Structure formats: C-alpha cells, structure tokens
Amino acid sequence: MPEAPVPLVPRVPRPLLVVAAVTVVATAGMAVVGAWQTGVSWDETYHVARMRNFLAHGWYLLDGDLLDGEPGPWEDQAYVYAPVTALLMHAAAVLAGVEGGGEVVAGGQAYAVRHLVIAVLGLVGTVAVAATARILLRSWSWGLVAAAVLGAVPMWTGHTMFNVKDVPVAVGCTLVTLGLVRLVTLGSEGAGARPGARAYGAALAVALVLVAGWVLALGTRPGIWPTLVASHVVALVLLAGRVRGEHPRAAGGRSVVLAVPVVAWLVLLAVYPAIFATPVTTLRESVLSSSRFDDRQGQWYYVPALLVGETPLLLLTLLLIGTVVALRWVAGAVRRAPGGPDLRRAAWLLVGVQAWTLPLLGMVRESNLYNGLRQLLFMVPATALLMTAGIVAVVGLARRRAEASDGPDGARSRVVPALLVALVALAVALPVLDQARLYPYNYAYATLPSYAVDEAADTDYWRTSVRELAPSIPADGWVTCSPSLDGDRQALRRSLEGDEDCAGDLIGPLSSYADERSGELGLGPTEFLGITAGPRPADANCVELARVTRPGPLLGLSGIPGLPERDVMSRLTRCQLVLPDYPAEGLTFGPDGNGGAFELGGWSAHMSEDGIGLAGGTAQVGVALPGADAAGDARLVLRLRDGDDVTATVNGVAVDLGAADTDGRRSADVPADALAAYGDDRVVVALTRAEPTSDGPEPRLLALDLEEDR
C-alpha cells in the first residue's frame, strides 16, 4: 500500500462538539445517579464475602476456599482476585458511616456507596481517555469527543454503575496507557520544550499515574499483567527510537518505564502479601487460573460476534476505520522521520496494545469467555480512542470535500461533508438515547443483529433489576433466585448459585432489599416464589406474577414468536415444588456425596468435612419417592453426626427419630399419610435444631435412606 501523508488533525466541528458535551454530561450523570439506584449484582456479593475473609485471615477468598484460615488443598483460584478495589470501597463505606473499620456490611446502603466508588473510578477512566486523546491529537476538543465516545458505549456506562471487578481493571489499564503515551511524547512538543524542573515534575507525575494504574489493575485482577507488560515493552521500543536524536528526557523515560512495575509490586506486597510475596508463582498462577476457569473451551468467533451484538453499529464502523487509520499513522510515523519516529503518531500503538492484544489472543486460544464482553471491558476505553481516530478521519474527509467544493455546484457539493459530520454526531448521540430507554440497565444494550447470536440473548444476567422488582415480591414464602431447571423445564427450588432463600442469602440479589417486599400471597407448603433474570420465560410449573421491563431494540415487538423477550429484565413467578427422583443407591451428602441436588436450603457445606451441617435453625432435603403411597408405611433412616438436639418432620408431620446407634444413625417409622401429604410422591424432610445459636458442634447430615416397609 502506498504511503499516505498523515493529514493535520482537523478542528472539531461545532455541532459535534455540542453533541459531545451533552453526551459527557448525560452519561456521567447516568453513571453516578444509576450507581445509587441500581441493585446488587452477582459478583459484588461474593466480593463482600472475600473482603470479610481478607480482614479476618489475610486471604481474599470465599469461606469454602479456606481451611483453618489458609487456602484449602482443593483451591485453585487464589491468584485470580486481589483486594485493592475492595479496600477502596471499604474505606468509602467507613467514611460514609455505613461500615465499621473491621466489618463489611451487605446492606443496600453499603452497596450503593460501593457503586459510587465504581462510578467515580469510571469517571477517572473517562478523564484519562480525554487526556490521552488530547496528547495524541493536540486538542482538548478532541479529548472531549473521545470522552463522549466512551460514555456512548452502553457497556461502559452501564458497568460503571456497579461492576467491582472489570471497571477497576479497565481504568487501571487506561491510566497505564495515558502515562506511557505521555512519557513517550515528552519532549516532542518542539523547540519550546526545555528540560528543567518542570520537565522532571512532569515525569514524576507520569510515574505516579503509571503506578496508580498498575496497582489498581493488578491489585484487582492479577492476571491482567501481560497487557501491562506488553504496553511497557512497546513504550521501551518507541523510546529506543530516540537514540539517534537523543532528547534529555528519553533516558529518564526509559528508567520510569522499567521502575514503575517494581514500585507497583512493592505497594501491592504491602497491601496483599499473601500472594504478592511470591512473584513467580503469582505471575504464573494468575494467568493459568484465569485461562483454565471452568475447564471449558471457547470459540474463536466469540469476540467478533459479541462486538457486533453489543457495540452500536455506527461506533463499531468507526472502530474499524480508526484501527486502520491508527495503524497507518504508526507505520507512517516510523518510516518517515529521518531523525527518529514521530512519537506522537507512533504512540497510537500503545492504544492498540490495550485494545486488541488480549482479545486477539483470546480468539487464537479460544478462551472461555462468557456473559458478553464484560471480561474484556479493559479494551473499551482504548477502542473509544480508536473510534475517535475514525471520527478524525471522517471529519478530515468532510473538510477536504468542503474545501474542494468551488464553482456553481459548490453548495450542492457541501451537502456530503455536512452529512458526514451529521453521521458521526449521530453515531455518538443515538447510543445515548438507547441508554436512556434502558436506564439504569444500560449494560443490557443489544444491537438488532444480536438476535442471531445466542450468547447475546440475555438481558439482565447481572440481576440488578431485582431491586426494582422487590416491592412486587410478597413478604411470605420461600424465594429462589435463578432457579435450576429439570429436563422438563420445570423450576426447582434450588438456585444456580446456592440453596438458601434469596431473601436472606448473602449471595442473593434480594437479601439487601428484602425489607422492601410487601403484602402476602398465602403460599402453600409445596409452593415457592421464583425470580428469573433476562428473557427466560415462566417455567413449566410456574405462573408469572410480576416483571421489570425496558424497551428492547425492537421497541416492544420482541414478543414475536421465536425471538427472545429482550424487553424483560426480570420476572417473578409462583411455582409448584418439583423434586428430583430418589436414587436407588440412597442419598449421601458432602463433597463426595450425590445429595447436592436434593438440598432445599438451610445447609452449610465445606470441602474438608463430610456431610452437610445445619447452618441455622431448620434445614430441608426433598425427594420424589415413586411408590410412596397409602398402601404401607416407610422407614426413614438418617445418619447424623452430633445430632442429639435435632428433631424431624416429614411433609410437615413430626416423626420420632429415636436414639442414635453406635454409628450415629437415627431412624423413624414414617406414616403413610405423612408420605402422601404433599402429593406427587413428594417427600420433604425438615431437620430442626433446638438451639441453633449453641456453641456446640454443628449437627451434620451424612446420609438419608428411605426404605419402603410393606
């Protein structure tokens, strides 16, 4: 391809500048206000549990990952997350008075404060994008456009309301890109740039930005280090291009590039010595742990398909244009300058590293990505800069067309340039209007082509809309969030995440807003409430009671048969209890047992202990027992440990367990009328502890045998 001259950066057209200013204000307002209004998401609840263990034991892990305060031998995710962002949120909660210094609260107000921390970090990322564009394009006006483009990406604005894992990593990477771009371009301003105290002050400021970026990104998700290292390697290569015309700042710049990772690691060592005290292990395991998650293979086309499904199509077109333009700028900058490369143009390579390195590697390795592109959220600020480069190219073309429009047809010729400017303005404005109709679930945005992408069909995977659903949820009855399904698409009273009532479970999205429930439905003993998020229809054994909706991309027409209901965020249903069949080999519980699918809540489990324990006052297991009818009695046989103060009911009827034998087994005759009480061969066994708050050993259910006795 013949080398094209790199044009001067055109001025931002006034209409585009106005659209950009309005967009920045609107999307920043959505992020901040939405952070306070939106509900709690999946990941936040887990990170509350992690933070509690970090304060108690020094390990940022879940309860089930620890054995006597240390990672258990089964644990392989110890290097996936680190507590820097959680510490920032905890500090904000303490300052706001919703938490104490040594406690981590799971209430709605505490989550709202944490959301605001994420929103502020998102604004820091937006400012970093604007500053990077200002350096690369020599104009704060273009910086404003870049900030607007970032806010116009629904995935970005939506996730900055709550995403405690991916937003901090994205902001950290963006700060590193900003710092390296500034470091590479220091001294390239021309003759007016003189070394001195101001120069060294600028280098120090850049170093602080770089350290902050490293600490935030690596201190939240250690496995992001390959992207950061790749950026530093590129910066060193670009700075090496000054050797022939060495600028006094170049040598200092190389020193900063090399020193920053070491300084950042020392900071992280002080914050989280549990993993950062072993650098080689942490670097290796953080990458391997993330890549082998769930041991499933992805598809190479996942990233491009989801880019089409989740990125506004006009912005996606600008991204493709901008990527090509940036590559040509970099190539031209490296080839052209006899005294070294034009580093301001070459620095676009740093933007490309952040945007495309790991996504391309993920495609090549077919990594297990899921739930959209949120795991690649760190690429979005960089892609916003590339979209801005695409806008620069379109505006430059429009300007050249306008300047060439002379003669009697000049007025007609100026129509095309005006349309080009209007088109890029619409590319920014239209996604903001889409976000307004989805607010505060901006992350649920989907393009029309996404209907052809199964992975993009979900709307509210994050379940934040459950807060809006809460006032419609009756105050009585068991609530299961995200019920599992059996082979007949019937909802089970068992969550995809756990077995507890969602209104009280730390992991559930309703527990923080349970006090907002109202009214009573009068549910029977074989009924429960189910909450499903996204377009999943009411299950076969359920009827819908309420829903939260937002207009989908088909503007209310998504109920067309065969299309997912993209307007449904979450749904409340009333369900009949369905139980799995009792296995012929009997039921055993614990890490090596087969009873997990039969637990109906109230249990605690741990990889290091046999059986399941009564976590509170009452716990239940349920089975479908074919043939259990009034023709005869059955015998209920339980194997318990430390169960002297435990009583039992079967289908609501009290039974006498008798005394435990030498093996800890306790048994009872179950009347036929008790077995038939719930119908459909359903048998629900409830165990109750007399003193659930006792300091004594926790009773544990090891096995359950139901033997017909005819």
N, C-alpha and C positions, 0 to 999 in steps of 0.2 A: 504494500500500500504506500503510495507516495506520501511524503511527509507534508502535513497540512500546517500552515502557520497558526500559531496559537494567538487568537484574537485578544484584544484588550477586553477586560470584563466590562460589559455594558452597565449602564445605570439601571437601577430597578425602576420599572415603570410605576408611575404614581398609583394607578388603580391596584396593581399587585401589592404595592407597599401598604395600602389601606387594608386590603384583604388580609395581609399577613399580620398587621397589628391587631385587627379584630379577632383573628384566629388565635393568636397567642393569649389574648385576654380571656377569650371564651374557653379554650381548652385548659388553661391554668386554673380558671375558676371551677370548671367541671372537676378537675382532679382534686382540688382542695376540699370543695364542698362535698363531692361524692365520697371522699375518704371518710368523712364524718357520717355520711348517711348509709353507706353500703354495709352489707352484713359480713360475717366472718367466713373465710374460705377454708378449704381443706387444709392447706399447708400451715396456716397460722396456728391452728390448734396443736398440731404436732410440735411446732417450734416453741409453744408455751411449755409443753412437757419437757422438751430438750433444755430450755433455759432453766427450768426448775432443777434439773439434774446437774446442769453446769454449776449453778450456785451451790448445790449440795455436795457434789462429788468431783467437780472439775472436768467432767466429760459432757460434751454437748451431744447426748444420746437419749434415746427413749428408755422408759422403765424396763421394757423387755429386752433391751440390749445389754443391761448391766447385771453383773453378778458380784455382790459384795462391793458395790461402788466402782467396779472396773468392767471394761468390756468383756462379755462372755466369750468363750471359745468359738461360738457359732457366729459371732458378729463380724460382718464384712463391710459395713458401711461407716466405720468410724472416721474415715477421711473424706466423707462426702460433703459435710457441712461444718462450718465454724461459727462462733458466736458474735462476731463484730456487730452485725446489724441488730441482733437481738439485744446486745448491750446498749446500743444507741436507743432502741425503743424502750428498754427498761429504764434508762436514765430519764427519758422524756416522761414516762409514766410516773416515776418518782417525783419529778419536778411538778407534774400536774396534780399530784396528791392522790392518784388512784392506785398506787402501789407503794409498799414499803421497800426499804433498801434490800431486804433479803427475801422478798416474796414476789411471785409472778401471778397476777390475777387474770382469771379467764372471763371477766365480766364484759358486758357490751361497751361500757365507757373506756375500759382499758384497751380493748381492741380498737376503738375509734382513735385513741391517742396514737397507737402504733400505726394505724393507717395514715395519720397526718405526718408521721415521720417519713413514711414511704413517699407520700406526696411531695414533701419538701425535698427528698433526695431526687425525685423525678424532676423537680424544678431546677435543681443543681445540674442535672444532666442536660436539661434544655438550655441553660445558660452556657454550659460547656460546648454544646453544639453550635450555639450562636457565636461564641468566641473563636472556635475553630474555623468557622466559615469566614469570620472577619479577617483572620490571619491569611487564609488561603485565597480569599477573593478581594482583600484590601478594602472592605466596606462593611460598616455596621448595618447598613441597609440590607445587604445580602445575609448578614448574620441574623437579622430579624426574619427574613424569609426562611432561612434554614430552621429556626426555632418554630416557625409556624408549620412547616412541613412535618416536623417531628410530632407536634401536637395533633396534626391532622391524621396521623396514623392511629386508627382506633385501638389497635393492640397496645400501643404505648400509653395513651391517655387512660385507657381502661385499667391496665395493670398497675399504673402508678397510684391507684386508689387503695391497693391492698397487698400486692404481691411482695412478700417479705424475702423471697429467695432470688427472684430473677431481676427485679428492678435494681437492687443494690449492685449486683454484678454488672449490669449494663452501665450504670452510672460510673462505677469504678473503671471499667474499660474505656469509657468515653473520656474520663479525666486523664487517663494514661495517653490516649491518642492526642488530646489537647496539649498536654505537656510536651510530648515528643515533637509534635508539629511546631510548637513554639520554639523548642530547643533547636530543632533543625534549621529554622528560619531566622534565628537570632543572628544579627549581623548582616542580613541580606536586604536591609532596608535602603541601603545605598550609602552615599558619602556622609550623610548626616548621622549615621550610626557610629558612635565613637565608644571605644571601651572605657571603662571607668567604674565609679561606684554604682551608677545606675545600671550598668551592664551586669555587674556581679549581683546586684539586688534582683534584677530580672531573672538571672539564672537560679538564685536561691528560691524565688517564688515558684519557678517552674519545678524545681526539685520537690518543694512541698506539695504541689499539685500531684506530681507523679507518685510520691509516697502515699498520699491520701487515696489515690486511685488504686494502687496495689493493695493497700491494707483493706479497703472496702471490698474489692472484688475477691481477693484471695482469702480474706477473713470471713467471707460469707460462703463461698463455694471454692475450696482449694483447687479443684480440678480445672479451673479456668486458666491456670498458669501457662499452658502452651501458647495461648493467644497473646498474653502479655509478653512472654519471652520473644515470640515472633516479631512483635512490634518493636522491641528494643533492638533486635538483630537488624531489622530494616533501618532503624534510625542510625545505628552504627555504620551501616553501609553507606547511607546518604551523607553522613558526616565525613566519612573517609574520602568522599569526592572533593573535599576542600583542600586536600593535601597539596595540590599544585599551587593553589592560591590561598594558603592558609590564613584564615581570619583569626585574630586573637581569641575569639570566643569558641572556636571549634574544638580545641583541645580540652577546654573546660567542659564543653558539651558532652564529649565522649566520656569524660570522668563521671559526669552526672548520670549518664545512661548506665554505666557499669555499677555505680554505687547505690542507686535507688533500690534495686531489688534486695540488696544486702540490708540496707537500713529498714526497709519494709518488713523483711523477715524478722529482724530483731524486735520490731514493735509487736509483731504477731507472736513471737516467742514469749514476750512478756504478758500478752493477753491470754494466750491459749497454749501453755507449754505442753499439754498432754500430747499434742501431735506435732507442733512446730519444733519441738526439741529433737526430732528425728527427721532431718530434712530429706534424706534419700528415700526413706520409707514413705514419707508424706507425699513427695513428688510422684513416686511410682504408684502408690495405692490410690491417691486421689483421682488419677486418670483411669486406672484399671477399674476401680469401684464404680465410677460413673458409666464406663463403657459396657460393663457386664451387667448392668442393672436388669433384673428380671430374666436374664439369660434368654432374651428373645432377639431375633434378627429383624431389622427393619427393612425398608425398601428404598432403593436409590432415588426413586421419583417422589418420595415423601416431601422433601423440601420444596422443589419447584411446584408440586401440586398444591401445597398449602400456601405458597406465596400467591398463587392465583386465587385461592379460596379466601384468603384473609387480608390481602392488600388491595386497597382501592385501585381499580384497573388503570386509571389515568396516572396515579402515582407510580404504579408498577411500570408503566411505559416510560415514565421519566427516570425511574431507577435504571432501566436497561440502557436508555440513552446516556444517562450520567455515567454509568460504569464504562461505557465505550469512550466517552469524552475524556474521563479521568485517565484512562489507560493511554489515550493519545497524548494528553498533556504530559504524563510521566515519560513516555517514550520520547516525545519531542524535547523535553527538558534535559534528558540525559544525553541525547545526541547533539544538541545544538551548541551548548556553551563551550567555547574553547578553553576557558579557564576553570572549568568545572560545571556541574549541572546547575540549572535554575532550580534551587532547592524549594522555592515556594510552589512551583508546579510539581516537582518530584515528590513533595510531601503528601500529595494525594495518595501515594502508595500506602502510607500509614492508615489512611481511611479505608482503603481496600482490604488491608490485612484484618482490621476489626470486622468489616462487613462480611468477608467471604471465606476466610481461612478455615474456621471450624465447620461452617455449613458445607463447604465443598468436601472437607474430609469426612463429614458425616454421610454425605452422599456416596463417597467412594467406599467407605467402610460399612455402609448400610446400617448405621447406628439405630438403636431402638429409641426413636423419638415418638412422642405421643401427645395427645391433647393439643394439637396445633403447633405453633412455632414458639410457644412461650419459653421453652428451654433454650431457644436461640434469641431471646429478647435482647441480648447484648449487641446483636448485629443491627438493631433497628436505628439507634442514633447515627451509626455510620451510614446506613442506607439512606437516612434523611439527608445527609450531606451529599451523597451521590445523586439523590433526586434533585437537590438544589443545583448541582452541576448540570443536570439535564435541563433545568429551567434556565440556567445561564445560557446554555447552547440555544434553546428555543428563542429566548429573548434576543440573543445576539443575531440569530437568523432574521427575526422580525425587524430588528433595527436596520440590518443591511438591506432588507427588502424595501423598507420605508425610505432609506436614503437613495435607493435606485429608482424610486417612483417619480420620475420627472416627466414633463410633457403633458399633453392634453388628457392622457389616461391616468395621470398621477393620482387623482382622488380615488379612482377605482382600484389602482394598484395598492393603495394604502389599506384597503379592506382586509387583505390577507394578513399583514402584520398585526392589525388590531385583533383579528380573530385568534391569532396565535397567542397573543398576550391574554386574551379573554379565556382561552382554553387552559393555560397554566393557572390562571386565577381560579377557574372552576375546579381544577384538579386539587387545589387546596381547600376551597370552600365547601364543595359537596360532601366530602367525608365528615366535615364538622356538623353539617345538617343531619347526616346519618347518625352521628354520635348523639345528637340532641334527642332523636327519637328513641334511642336505646338507653339513655342515661338512667341510672348510673352503671348500667351493664354494657359500657362501651366496648369491652373486650369481646362481646358476643357478635360483633360485626361480621358479616359474611357477604361475599360477592355473589352475583347470580350464577356464575359458573360453579360455585361451590356445591350446588345441588348435585353435581356429578361426582363429588368427592365424599366418600363415606366418612372419612376421618374428620371432615369439616362440618358434619351434620349437627353436632352437639351445640347447644346454645349456652347453657349455664353449667358447664362442668364444675365450676368453682363453687356453686351453691350459695353465692352471696345473696340471691333473691329470697332465700328462706326468711330473712329478717322481715321483708315486706309481706311475706305470707303469714308470719306469726300471728297477727290479730285474727286471722281466719281459722286458726287451729284450736279446736275445743280444748278446754283445760283438763278434761278427763281422758283416760285411755292411754295405752302404750303407743309411742310414736317411733316408727322405724324410718330413718333417713336412708335413701338409696337402697331399697330392699333388693335382696338377691332374687333371682328367678329360677324356677324349676324348669323341667323340659317342656312343660305345657304353658309356659309364660305366665305362671301364677306367682304372685309376690309372696316371698317367705318373710316371716317376722325375724329376719336376720339381715343385718346391713352388710353391704360390700366391705365395710371398714371394721365393724365390731358388732357386738351383740347387745349393747346397752340401749336403754330408752334414750332416744335422741334428745329429749328434753333435759336430760341430766348428764349425758355422756360428754366428757371434755372434748372428745374428737368431733362430736356432732355439731352442725351449724345452728341448731336451735337452742342449745343449752344457755347461751348468753342472752337470749331473748325470750326465755320461757315465761317470764313474768308478763309478757305482752299478750299471751294467749287469753282467750275469753270464751265464756259460755261452756255448756256441757252438752254432749251428744248422747249420753247414756249407752255407751258401748257395752256389749255383752262380753262374757269371758272368752269367747272364741273370735273376737273382732279386735282389730288394731288399726291405727292410722299409718298411712304410708306417705312419705314425701319423696317425690322423684324430681330431679332437675333435668332440664333440657326437653327435647321433643318426644321423649319416651311416652307413649300413650298409657292410659289407665290399664293396669294389668287385668288378666282374665278373671281374677277373683276379687276385683276392686271396682268401686264406683267413685267417680270424681266428685269432690266437694267444693274445691276452690282452685284457682290458678293465678299466677302472676304472668302477665303478658307484656310484650313490647312489639310494635310493628316490625315484621320481618322484611327481608329485601323485596318480597313480592307484595308488600303493603297490604297485608291482611288476606291475601289469596293463598297462603301456604297450606290451607286445609285441603287443597286439591288432592284427590286420592293418588297415592304413590309418592307424594312429596312430604318431607319431614315438616312438622309444625314448627317452623322457625320463629313463630311469634310467642311460643310458650317458653317462659324462663323456668318455672317450677310448678308443680301440681300437688295438691293434697287429695288423698284418696282414702276411702273407708274399705277395709279389706277383711275377708274371711280367713281365719287361720288355716294354713295348709302345712302339713308336717311331712317330712321325708319318711319313707318306709323303714321299719326296724330291720336292721341287718341280721341275717341268720346267725352270724358268729357272735352276736351280742355287741354291747357298746362299751368301749373303753375310752378314757379321757386323758388328755395331757399331750405332750409333744409327740409321742409315738402312738397315740390312740386314733380311733376312727370316729370319735363322737363330736368333732367340731361343728358339723352341720346340724346337730341336734340341740345345741345350746340356745336357750331363749332369753339369756340375759341374767345379770347378777353375778357372773363368774369372773374370777381372775385366773390368768394362766401365765406360766413362765417356762422358758426352755429348760431350766435347771431342775424343775420339780415335776413329779408325777401327778397326774390328776388335775382337777380344777378346783379352785377354792371359792368359798362363799365370800364375795367381796363386800357384801353388805348384809342386810337382814334376811333377804329372801332371794333365791335363785331358782331358775326353772330349766328343765330339759323337756323336749317333746318329740314323740314318735308317732307314726301311723302303724298300728298293730293289726294287720289283717286277721280276721277271725276272732277278735276280742269282742264277744257279744254276751248276751244274757244266758247262753247255753251252759255256762260254767264259770268258775272263778279262775283267777290267775294269781300267780305268786310273783311279787315284786321283790327282787333281791338287789340290795345296794352294797357296794364295797366302799366304805368310808375310812378316812383317817382322821383322828381327833374329832369325832362326830358325836360325842356323848350328849351335847346340848342341842342336837338337831332334831326337828320334827318334820313330818312329811304329809303332803296331801297329794292325792291322785284325782285329777279332774275336779278339784275343789273339795273332795271328800277326804277327811282326815283318816290316816291309817297309822296303825301301831307298828313301829319298826322293830320293837323288841330290843333285847340286849345284843351287843356285838359279840361275835365269837372270837376265837383266838387270832383269826386272820383279819379282824376288823370288819367282817361282813355283818350286815344287819338286814333282816328280811321281814316281809309282812304279807299277809293274805289280802288281796285286793278284791273287794266285792264286784260282782259282775255289773251291778248298777252304776258303780263308780266308773268302770271302764267304758260304759255306754253313755255316760252323762254328756259328753261333748259331741257325740255322733261322728260319723265318717271314720270310725276306727281310731279316732284321735286320743292319745294318752299324754297328758301333761303332768309331769311330776314336779312339785314345788318343794324345795327344802328351805326350812326357816331356822335360823339360829336364834336361840333365846336371848343372847347378849351379843349383838353384832359389834359393839364397841369394846368388847373384852380384850384385855392384853394377852390372853392365852393364844395358843396356836390356832391358825385358821383351819376350820374343817375343810377337808378336800374330798371331793367325789372322784373315786378312782374308776368305778365301773358300774354299769346298770344292766341287770338281767331281768327280762320279763318272761316268765315261764308259764305257759298255759297249764292249768291244773284241772283236768276233766275227770 
